[in-house]
Amino acid sequence: IVVTAKTRLANKVFMHLMVTNICVFFAYSAMDTAEDFGESSKDSEENSTETSETTEAKCRSIKTIFDQASPYLYPFVLEYSVIGATLMYIIFTSIGAPAENSSEDHEGRRAMKTSFKHSWQRPSSIGALLGVSVAMVTFAVLVYFLISLDNGENSESENSELAYTLYLCLEIFLLLVNSITVLVALRYMRNAVYLGMETDTVDDNLLFMATFGAYLQYTFIAMPNIWYISQGHPDHLNAILALLLVVLGLIQATLQTAFLADNDRRDPEVIPSGRSVVHAKGRGLLVFLIICNLSLWLCSTFGLKKAEEHILFHSFYGELPWKIVHNLTAPIIIFFRIHSAAVMSVCWTKAHEKQD
């Protein structure tokens, strides 16, 4: 979207919309924190009286459904506000830019699509198949994790601890596979000619801000686990796994941001002779990375809130401070995952328009 008329009014409108989305983000973060803290303070007072009123029982059942759904609804609202503010910022930065005549480009792209070979599409199909397999494993583990926590009496029960261990192992696996794939994809995608820093850096700025949020989130996760291990507790397997997750998360976020910033400045139309097949393999890895990031997004959206309700975080930070920190940083890492997948899809589209 490029606004070329009434730019002064457009500047004010889109700036207002961007600030409004930011305010919605902070408002719902405060509401989520207040609701979580209120529920935890009421846990000791519940089940003190019983009633035989059917109407009251129905109200309680409706409230129970709402309470179980709210941990998943709030992240979507927060994520929507972050994405909305991002889109308003992108449109705001493009106000007054000259519109490009894309009729010739459209015809050229149509001609390119008709000239594709099956061998060029095969790596992308393989990458999609492997990515879907990873996504299915992620979905199965998340379902088990959420069911185990709902059936567990508290966060320290044996069943809940096992589910938490499995969740940490899932994230470690996804981060490790993602990091290795990024390194391999970087080797394949470097066949395209590097254009330098002349390209638009809006996506880079958003990625860098989201990466900084990921750094904050992983730092807040690391500190209580380091403290727990230093206390000499014998049962510290989950703390060690959490620290391993933090290290891999920092490495993966750094590698992926560097890879996307580099790949965004390469021209897939300028590939040296004889390197097209290698570049096609890189496109297949991009498809796999897109699905891996969506799998990590699923973990962050549906599992992160439950995982970070572990009593260790409450003991180290305090219940209310930790809820505030979590509700402010978790949506940023969720945005990092979904925005990375979006940027990768753009990179894959650009690479797929290469004419052999």
WOTA-V246965 format. One record per helix or strand of 2 or more residues. SS is the DSSP state (a for helix, b for strand). FROM is the first residue (numbers start at 0). LEN is the number of residues. If there is no record, write none. Layout:
ss=SS from=FROM len=LEN
ss=SS from=FROM len=LEN
//
This chain:
ss=a from=6 len=39
ss=a from=53 len=40
ss=a from=102 len=12
ss=a from=117 len=34
ss=a from=157 len=32
ss=b from=191 len=3
ss=a from=201 len=29
ss=a from=236 len=27
ss=b from=265 len=6
ss=a from=275 len=32
ss=a from=310 len=7
ss=a from=318 len=34
//
